[in-house]
């Protein structure tokens, strides 16, 4: 009734009946009350902590989306970021090879295809922000409230598989089999000859990781014990497979490198959005308004503390506030709810690849297995188109099915969503072309050129030139990685300024650079990977035990976020080419080394910050005369 406006003088409705009709009209326009049971009205706005209607999936359709000018501005900013990332790294490789090896690795055709890759990444990032990510958040916010837990977990598993197939960097595995000699590593070559089967096996691992992460949130298990158990299981399984001998040791590098390929711009936001929705509704019964209200408010609080908020509002002109008054006082589990899934998605694929290895023959794989002819064929534009359809359409179709058939709510802002999905498709198509004809050839040329440093400068100095290339290239690629900036902002916000963004970026860059340099040495000198993994993860677990939960979550998730669609194909191609030039069996293992080192560096940085913070917090002197007298007496006795 307070919202009703009285009739104006002279109006034909200036009467008691007119006032009553005005009141009825205004009440009918007001928001409906939350239901006490049953279905949730489609136009009901879930209130936030302050009692105001929250911005949720059901009300976004009433808000205006960004206009053409705003979308163009976001595209230009994405284009600039990816231009710096791709051409900055390409310029470094070109200048380094020209200065130390007297080789020009960039040709006009490679530069043109690198530009195509930049455009594809810009379109894809815009499509992710306005297409796949909003759709994933819609499903993640509403499905846990409307569906049973088995249906939710099955959907999470399926989305994990489909997101892996849609990752842009996953296509680099299709080209990885070119430098593997079947007569020297028949099992590895046989696995790489069937990239679709390999991607499916990796996707099953990511799906299981997403389900495991959801159950961790439901059971309220801390991050550190889960990481410890999973790391030990993966290491023990790797040692058992290596102990079997035969052809199994040659698959070790591929198994651990695949974990770095899976955590990209598609998997991370969608799976995290689902995890946040499950966490928010963990102890809530669907159909009751207080529970729904509390679930949505808690999900919004978790979203502000997670990487999803930083990724979705990146380049936004008016981003949402980092934390509300309620969000600042939210419990620590809110910030912990979204963590861990990225780490789990980099560990579970190890078991998936080992399972595939047994399926392809295991230790007794036939020597000299025939290689399929399609591996060495250059793809046409039609091939790239069908690869894009196979990657994007199943994921989009499944998300729309969940939203329309399972959640049973219409999609808000369908035009903007369609625009975003079209940008995803176009970006994936362009990036596939640039990846195959620009990024991979550049990494391949760099890997083939590096061994000449030992011929030019001698063994010791040449080895230093190779290691320095890996360190500088890894550090530069990490500094230019957009996802790391978003992670740094999230970390600084969730730690309330204790862990600065600059400290995280520097620690991760040093770790990735050191890991890639060590990985190059592993490949060139054909060092076994399993001792490196055992020692490295043992150190990481020991440092994790000395860290708190927040630092541990930051460190383990940072290793997965930094391996983006630019770093992975160049590092993977250069490692394989370096191994081929050095006449070693295989060149995998660089990405796994690049994942261990940043975990270690961030954990060390976190422990040092904790000690400095604890050392700087001195107890305040008491002004109570009695307390001062007691302190003086104690000092006199001492």
C-alpha positions in Angstrom: 0.0 0.0 0.0 2.9 2.4 0.6 3.8 2.1 -3.1 0.4 3.2 -4.2 0.2 6.8 -5.6 -3.0 8.7 -4.9 -5.1 10.0 -7.8 -4.5 13.5 -9.1 -7.1 16.2 -8.8 -9.5 16.4 -11.7 -9.0 12.7 -12.6 -12.1 10.7 -13.3 -10.8 8.2 -10.7 -10.8 10.8 -7.9 -13.0 8.7 -5.7 -12.8 5.9 -3.1 -13.2 3.3 -5.8 -10.4 5.0 -7.8 -8.0 4.9 -4.9 -8.9 1.2 -4.4 -8.2 0.4 -8.0 -4.9 2.2 -7.8 -3.8 0.2 -4.8 -4.8 -3.1 -6.5 -3.0 -2.1 -9.7 0.2 -1.2 -7.8 0.1 -4.3 -5.7 -0.3 -6.4 -8.8 2.9 -4.8 -10.3 4.8 -5.5 -7.1 7.1 -8.5 -6.7 5.3 -11.6 -5.6 6.0 -13.0 -2.2 8.3 -15.9 -1.8 6.5 -19.2 -1.9 6.1 -21.3 1.2 6.4 -24.5 -0.8 6.2 -25.9 -4.3 7.5 -24.2 -7.5 9.3 -20.9 -7.5 7.5 -18.2 -9.5 9.5 -17.2 -12.6 9.3 -13.4 -11.8 10.3 -13.7 -8.1 13.4 -11.8 -7.3 15.6 -13.5 -4.6 16.4 -10.8 -2.0 20.0 -10.3 -0.9 21.2 -9.8 2.6 19.9 -6.2 2.7 16.4 -7.3 1.6 16.7 -5.8 -1.9 16.1 -7.9 -5.0 19.4 -9.5 -5.9 20.7 -9.7 -9.4 20.1 -13.3 -10.3 19.6 -15.4 -13.4 15.8 -14.9 -13.3 16.0 -11.1 -13.3 18.8 -10.4 -15.7 16.3 -10.6 -18.5 14.7 -7.4 -17.2 18.0 -5.6 -17.2 19.5 -4.1 -20.3 22.6 -5.8 -21.6 25.7 -4.1 -23.0 25.2 -2.1 -26.2 27.1 -2.4 -29.4 29.6 0.3 -28.3 30.3 -1.5 -25.1 30.7 -4.9 -26.9 33.1 -3.3 -29.4 35.1 -1.7 -26.5 35.4 -5.1 -24.8 36.5 -6.7 -28.0 39.2 -4.1 -28.6 40.5 -4.6 -25.1 40.6 -8.4 -25.5 42.3 -7.9 -28.9 44.9 -5.7 -27.2 45.5 -8.2 -24.4 45.9 -11.2 -26.8 48.0 -9.1 -29.2 50.5 -8.5 -26.3 50.4 -12.1 -25.2 50.9 -13.7 -28.7 53.0 -11.2 -30.5 55.0 -10.4 -27.4 56.0 -14.0 -27.0 56.6 -14.4 -30.7 58.8 -11.3 -30.8 60.8 -12.6 -27.9 61.3 -16.0 -29.6 62.3 -14.2 -32.9 64.8 -11.8 -31.2 66.3 -14.5 -29.0 66.9 -16.9 -31.9 68.2 -14.1 -34.1 70.6 -12.9 -31.4 72.0 -16.2 -30.1 71.4 -18.6 -33.0 71.5 -16.3 -36.0 68.1 -17.8 -37.2 65.0 -16.0 -38.3 62.0 -18.0 -37.1 59.2 -15.7 -38.1 58.0 -15.7 -41.7 55.2 -13.5 -43.2 52.9 -16.5 -43.4 53.5 -17.3 -39.7 52.9 -13.7 -38.7 49.6 -13.7 -40.6 48.4 -16.9 -38.9 49.5 -15.5 -35.5 47.2 -12.5 -36.3 44.4 -15.0 -37.0 45.0 -16.7 -33.7 44.9 -13.3 -31.9 41.5 -12.5 -33.5 40.2 -15.9 -32.7 41.2 -15.6 -29.0 39.6 -12.1 -28.8 36.3 -13.4 -30.3 36.4 -16.5 -28.1 37.0 -14.5 -24.9 34.1 -12.2 -25.8 31.9 -15.2 -26.5 32.9 -16.9 -23.2 31.9 -13.8 -21.2 28.5 -13.2 -22.9 27.7 -16.7 -24.0 29.0 -19.8 -22.3 29.8 -18.2 -18.9 26.3 -16.7 -18.3 24.7 -19.9 -19.5 26.8 -21.9 -17.1 26.0 -19.6 -14.3 22.3 -19.9 -15.0 22.5 -23.7 -14.8 24.7 -23.6 -11.8 22.5 -21.2 -9.9 19.1 -22.9 -10.5 19.7 -26.6 -11.2 20.9 -27.5 -7.6 17.6 -26.0 -6.3 15.3 -27.8 -8.7 16.9 -31.2 -9.3 17.9 -34.1 -7.2 21.6 -34.7 -6.3 22.1 -37.6 -8.7 20.9 -35.5 -11.6 23.1 -32.6 -10.6 26.2 -34.8 -10.3 25.5 -36.5 -13.6 25.2 -33.1 -15.3 28.4 -32.0 -13.7 30.3 -35.0 -15.0 28.9 -34.6 -18.5 29.8 -30.9 -18.5 33.3 -31.7 -17.4 33.7 -34.0 -20.4 32.2 -31.5 -22.9 34.2 -28.6 -21.5 37.4 -30.5 -22.0 36.6 -31.2 -25.6 35.8 -27.5 -26.2 39.1 -26.3 -24.7 41.1 -24.4 -27.4 44.5 -25.7 -26.3 43.3 -29.3 -26.4 43.7 -29.2 -30.2 47.5 -29.0 -29.6 47.4 -32.7 -28.7 46.1 -33.5 -32.2 49.5 -32.3 -33.6 51.6 -33.8 -30.9 52.0 -37.1 -32.6 53.9 -35.9 -35.6 57.3 -36.0 -33.9 56.9 -39.4 -32.2 58.6 -42.3 -34.0 56.3 -45.4 -33.8 59.3 -47.8 -33.8 60.8 -46.2 -30.7 57.7 -45.5 -28.7 54.9 -47.6 -30.2 52.4 -47.2 -27.3 52.8 -43.4 -27.1 52.5 -43.1 -30.9 49.4 -45.3 -30.9 47.7 -43.2 -28.3 48.5 -39.9 -30.1 47.3 -41.4 -33.4 43.7 -41.3 -31.9 43.4 -37.8 -30.5 39.6 -38.0 -30.2 40.0 -41.1 -27.9 42.7 -39.3 -26.0 40.5 -36.2 -25.5 37.6 -38.4 -24.4 39.8 -40.1 -21.8 41.1 -36.8 -20.5 37.5 -35.5 -20.5 36.3 -38.4 -18.3 39.1 -37.5 -15.9 38.0 -33.8 -15.8 34.3 -34.9 -15.3 35.3 -37.1 -12.3 37.4 -34.2 -11.0 34.3 -31.9 -11.1 32.2 -34.5 -9.3 34.9 -35.0 -6.7 35.1 -31.2 -6.2 31.4 -31.0 -5.8 31.3 -33.8 -3.2 34.2 -32.1 -1.3 32.0 -29.0 -1.0 29.0 -30.9 0.1 30.9 -32.8 2.7 32.8 -29.6 3.8 36.2 -31.3 3.5 39.2 -28.9 3.5 41.3 -28.5 0.4 44.7 -29.6 1.8 43.8 -33.3 2.7 42.1 -33.7 -0.7 45.2 -32.5 -2.6 47.5 -34.6 -0.5 45.5 -37.8 -1.0 45.0 -37.2 -4.8 48.7 -36.4 -5.3 49.9 -39.5 -3.5 47.4 -41.7 -5.4 48.6 -40.3 -8.7 52.2 -40.7 -7.8 51.8 -44.2 -6.6 49.9 -45.1 -9.7 52.6 -43.6 -11.9 55.3 -45.5 -10.1 53.4 -48.7 -10.4 52.9 -48.2 -14.2 56.6 -47.3 -14.6 57.5 -50.4 -12.6 55.6 -52.6 -15.1 58.2 -51.6 -17.7 57.8 -52.2 -21.3 56.3 -49.3 -23.2 54.6 -47.8 -20.1 57.4 -45.4 -19.0 57.1 -43.5 -22.3 53.5 -42.4 -21.5 54.5 -40.8 -18.2 55.2 -37.3 -19.7 52.0 -37.3 -21.7 49.9 -38.4 -18.7 51.1 -35.5 -16.6 51.2 -32.9 -19.3 47.5 -33.5 -20.2 46.5 -32.1 -16.8 47.9 -28.7 -17.8 45.9 -28.7 -21.1 42.5 -29.2 -19.4 42.3 -26.1 -17.2 41.6 -23.4 -19.7 39.1 -20.6 -20.4 36.1 -23.0 -20.9 36.4 -25.5 -18.1 37.4 -23.2 -15.2 34.4 -20.7 -15.2 31.7 -23.2 -16.1 32.7 -25.9 -13.6 33.3 -23.3 -10.9 29.9 -21.8 -11.5 28.3 -25.3 -11.0 30.4 -25.9 -7.9 29.3 -22.6 -6.4 25.7 -23.4 -7.0 26.0 -26.8 -5.4 27.9 -25.3 -2.4 25.3 -22.6 -1.9 22.4 -25.2 -1.8 24.4 -27.8 0.1 22.1 -27.9 3.2 19.0 -26.3 1.6 15.8 -28.0 0.7 14.3 -26.9 -2.7 10.9 -25.3 -2.7 11.1 -23.4 0.6 11.6 -19.6 0.3 13.9 -19.0 3.3 16.2 -21.7 2.0 16.1 -20.4 -1.5 16.8 -16.9 -0.3 19.7 -18.0 1.8 21.1 -20.2 -0.9 21.1 -17.4 -3.5 22.6 -14.9 -1.0 25.4 -17.4 -0.1 26.0 -18.2 -3.8 26.4 -14.5 -4.6 28.9 -14.1 -1.6 30.9 -17.1 -2.9 30.8 -15.8 -6.4 32.3 -12.5 -5.3 35.1 -14.4 -3.6 35.9 -16.7 -6.5 37.6 -16.5 -9.8 34.2 -16.5 -11.6 33.5 -12.9 -10.7 36.9 -11.7 -11.9 36.6 -13.5 -15.2 33.0 -12.5 -15.9 33.5 -8.8 -15.0 36.9 -8.4 -16.7 36.9 -5.3 -19.0 33.5 -4.4 -17.7 32.9 -0.6 -17.6 31.0 -0.8 -14.3 32.0 -4.0 -12.5 30.1 -5.2 -9.5 31.6 -4.3 -6.1 34.1 -6.8 -4.9 32.3 -7.5 -1.7 29.3 -6.2 0.1 29.0 -5.6 3.7 27.8 -9.0 4.2 30.3 -10.4 1.9 33.2 -9.0 4.0 31.9 -10.9 7.0 31.2 -14.1 5.2 32.7 -17.3 6.6 35.9 -18.6 5.3 34.3 -21.5 3.7 32.7 -19.2 1.1 36.1 -18.4 -0.3 37.2 -22.1 -0.1 34.0 -23.4 -1.8 35.2 -22.5 -5.3 38.7 -23.7 -4.9 40.2 -27.1 -5.7 38.3 -28.0 -8.9 41.1 -26.5 -11.0 43.6 -28.6 -9.1 41.5 -31.7 -9.3 41.1 -31.2 -13.0 44.8 -31.3 -13.5 45.3 -34.5 -11.4 42.4 -36.8 -12.5 43.4 -36.8 -16.2 46.6 -38.6 -15.2 44.6 -41.6 -14.3 42.6 -41.3 -17.5 45.7 -41.4 -19.7 47.1 -44.4 -17.8 43.8 -46.2 -18.3 44.0 -45.5 -22.0 47.5 -46.8 -22.1 46.3 -50.2 -20.7 43.5 -50.2 -23.3 46.0 -49.7 -26.1 48.1 -52.7 -25.1 50.0 -51.5 -22.0 53.5 -52.8 -21.5 53.2 -55.3 -24.4 52.2 -52.8 -27.1 53.4 -53.9 -30.5 56.6 -52.4 -31.7 56.3 -50.7 -35.0 52.5 -50.1 -34.8 51.2 -48.6 -38.0 50.5 -44.9 -37.9 47.2 -43.6 -39.3 47.7 -41.5 -42.4 45.5 -38.7 -41.2 48.1 -37.6 -38.6 50.5 -36.0 -41.1 47.8 -34.5 -43.4 47.3 -30.8 -43.3 43.8 -29.8 -42.3 41.6 -27.8 -44.7 39.2 -25.0 -43.8 36.3 -27.5 -43.9 38.2 -29.7 -41.4 38.6 -26.8 -39.0 34.9 -26.0 -39.4 33.8 -29.6 -38.5 36.3 -29.6 -35.6 34.8 -26.5 -34.3 31.3 -27.9 -34.6 32.4 -31.0 -32.8 33.9 -29.0 -30.0 31.3 -26.2 -29.4 27.9 -27.5 -30.4 27.7 -30.4 -27.9 28.6 -28.2 -25.0 26.2 -25.4 -26.0 23.4 -27.9 -26.7 23.8 -29.7 -23.4 23.8 -26.4 -21.5 20.6 -25.2 -23.3 19.0 -28.6 -22.6 19.7 -28.3 -18.9 18.4 -24.7 -18.8 15.2 -25.3 -20.9 14.3 -28.9 -20.1 15.7 -29.6 -16.6 15.6 -26.2 -14.9 12.6 -25.2 -17.1 13.3 -21.5 -17.3 13.6 -19.4 -20.4 17.0 -18.0 -21.2 17.3 -14.3 -20.3 18.6 -11.8 -23.0 18.5 -14.4 -25.8 19.9 -12.0 -28.4 23.0 -11.3 -26.3 23.4 -15.0 -25.5 23.1 -15.9 -29.2 25.7 -13.2 -30.0 28.1 -14.7 -27.4 27.7 -18.2 -28.6 28.3 -17.1 -32.2 31.5 -15.3 -31.1 32.6 -18.6 -29.3 32.1 -20.5 -32.6 33.9 -17.9 -34.7 36.7 -17.6 -32.2 37.3 -21.3 -31.9 37.3 -21.6 -35.7 39.9 -18.8 -36.2 42.0 -20.0 -33.3 42.1 -23.5 -34.7 43.6 -22.2 -37.9 46.1 -19.9 -36.1 47.1 -22.7 -33.8 47.8 -25.2 -36.5 49.5 -22.9 -38.9 51.0 -20.2 -36.6 51.6 -21.2 -32.9 52.5 -24.8 -33.4 55.0 -24.1 -36.3 56.6 -21.3 -34.2 57.1 -23.6 -31.2 58.3 -26.4 -33.5 60.9 -24.1 -35.1 62.1 -22.8 -31.7 62.5 -26.4 -30.5 64.5 -27.4 -33.5 66.8 -24.4 -33.3 67.7 -24.6 -29.7 70.2 -27.6 -30.0 72.3 -25.5 -32.3 73.3 -23.4 -29.3 75.6 -26.2 -28.0 77.3 -26.3 -31.4 77.7 -22.5 -31.4 78.7 -21.8 -27.8 80.0 -25.1 -26.6 78.3 -27.6 -24.3 78.1 -25.7 -21.0 77.3 -22.2 -22.5 75.0 -23.7 -25.0 73.1 -25.6 -22.3 72.7 -22.2 -20.4 71.4 -20.6 -23.6 68.7 -23.4 -23.9 67.7 -23.1 -20.2 67.7 -19.3 -20.3 65.3 -19.4 -23.3 62.9 -21.6 -21.4 63.1 -19.4 -18.3 62.5 -16.1 -20.1 59.9 -17.5 -22.4 57.9 -19.0 -19.6 58.2 -15.9 -17.4 57.1 -13.6 -20.3 54.2 -15.8 -21.2 53.0 -15.9 -17.6 53.1 -12.2 -17.2 51.1 -11.8 -20.3 48.5 -14.4 -19.3 45.1 -12.6 -18.8 43.8 -15.4 -16.5 46.6 -14.8 -14.0 45.7 -11.2 -13.6 42.1 -12.2 -12.8 43.4 -14.8 -10.3 45.6 -12.2 -8.7 42.7 -9.8 -8.2 40.6 -12.6 -6.7 43.4 -13.6 -4.4 44.1 -10.1 -3.1 40.3 -9.7 -2.5 39.8 -13.0 -0.7 43.0 -12.5 1.4 41.9 -8.9 2.3 45.1 -7.5 0.9 47.5 -9.8 2.7 48.5 -11.6 -0.5 49.1 -8.8 -3.1 48.4 -9.4 -6.8 51.9 -8.4 -7.8 53.4 -10.9 -5.4 51.3 -13.7 -6.8 52.1 -12.8 -10.4 55.9 -12.6 -9.7 55.9 -15.9 -7.8 54.0 -17.7 -10.5 56.1 -16.2 -13.3 59.3 -17.3 -11.6 57.9 -20.7 -11.0 56.7 -21.2 -14.5 60.0 -19.9 -16.0 62.0 -22.2 -13.8 59.8 -25.2 -14.5 60.0 -24.8 -18.3 63.8 -24.3 -18.1 64.1 -27.5 -16.0 61.7 -29.3 -18.4 63.9 -28.4 -21.4 66.9 -29.9 -19.6 64.8 -33.0 -18.8 63.9 -33.4 -22.5 67.4 -32.6 -23.9 69.3 -34.9 -21.6 66.5 -37.6 -21.6 66.1 -37.6 -17.8 63.3 -39.9 -16.4 60.3 -37.9 -15.3 59.1 -40.1 -12.4 61.9 -39.0 -10.0 61.2 -35.3 -10.8 57.5 -35.8 -10.1 58.2 -37.7 -6.9 60.6 -35.2 -5.4 58.7 -32.2 -6.7 55.3 -33.2 -5.4 56.8 -34.3 -2.1 58.2 -30.9 -1.6 54.9 -29.3 -2.6 53.0 -31.5 0.0 55.5 -30.7 2.7 55.1 -26.9 2.0 51.3 -27.4 1.9 51.3 -28.9 5.4 53.1 -25.7 6.6 50.7 -23.3 4.9 47.1 -22.4 5.8 44.1 -23.4 3.6 43.9 -20.1 1.7 47.6 -20.1 0.6 47.4 -23.8 -0.3 44.3 -23.2 -2.5 45.9 -20.3 -4.2 49.2 -22.2 -4.9 47.6 -25.3 -6.3 45.0 -23.5 -8.4 47.6 -21.1 -9.8 49.5 -23.9 -11.6 46.4 -24.8 -13.6 45.2 -21.2 -14.4 48.6 -20.2 -15.9 48.7 -22.8 -18.7 46.6 -20.9 -21.2 45.8 -21.5 -24.9 49.0 -19.5 -25.9 51.5 -21.1 -23.6 50.5 -24.7 -24.0 50.8 -25.2 -27.8 54.1 -23.3 -28.0 55.7 -25.1 -25.1 54.4 -28.5 -26.2 55.5 -28.1 -29.8 59.0 -26.8 -28.8 59.5 -29.6 -26.3 58.6 -32.3 -28.8 60.8 -30.7 -31.5 63.7 -30.3 -29.0 63.4 -34.0 -28.2 63.3 -34.9 -31.9 66.4 -32.9 -32.6 68.2 -34.4 -29.6 67.2 -37.9 -30.8 65.3 -38.8 -27.6 62.3 -41.0 -27.4 59.7 -38.4 -26.5 59.6 -34.7 -25.5 56.8 -34.6 -23.1 57.1 -33.5 -19.4 57.8 -29.8 -19.8 54.2 -28.8 -18.9 54.3 -31.0 -15.8 57.5 -29.4 -14.6 55.9 -26.0 -15.4 53.0 -27.0 -13.1 55.1 -28.2 -10.1 57.4 -25.1 -9.9 54.7 -22.4 -9.5 53.1 -24.4 -6.7 56.4 -24.5 -4.9 57.1 -20.8 -5.5 53.7 -19.6 -4.4 53.7 -21.8 -1.3 57.1 -20.4 -0.3 55.9 -16.8 -0.9 52.8 -17.5 1.1 54.7 -18.9 4.1 57.1 -15.9 4.0 54.2 -13.5 4.0 52.6 -15.4 6.9 55.7 -15.2 9.0 56.3 -11.5 8.2 52.7 -10.8 9.1 52.9 -12.7 12.3 56.2 -11.1 13.2 54.8 -7.6 12.5 51.8 -8.0 14.8 53.2 -7.1 18.2 50.9 -7.0 21.2 49.8 -3.5 22.2 51.1 -2.0 25.4 48.5 -1.9 28.2 47.6 1.5 29.7 46.2 -0.1 32.9 48.3 1.0 35.9 47.9 -2.4 37.6 49.1 -4.2 34.5 52.1 -1.8 34.1 53.1 -2.4 37.7 53.0 -6.2 37.2 55.2 -5.8 34.1 57.7 -3.7 36.0 57.8 -6.3 38.8 58.4 -9.1 36.3 61.1 -7.1 34.7 62.8 -6.4 38.0 62.6 -10.1 39.0 64.2 -11.0 35.6 
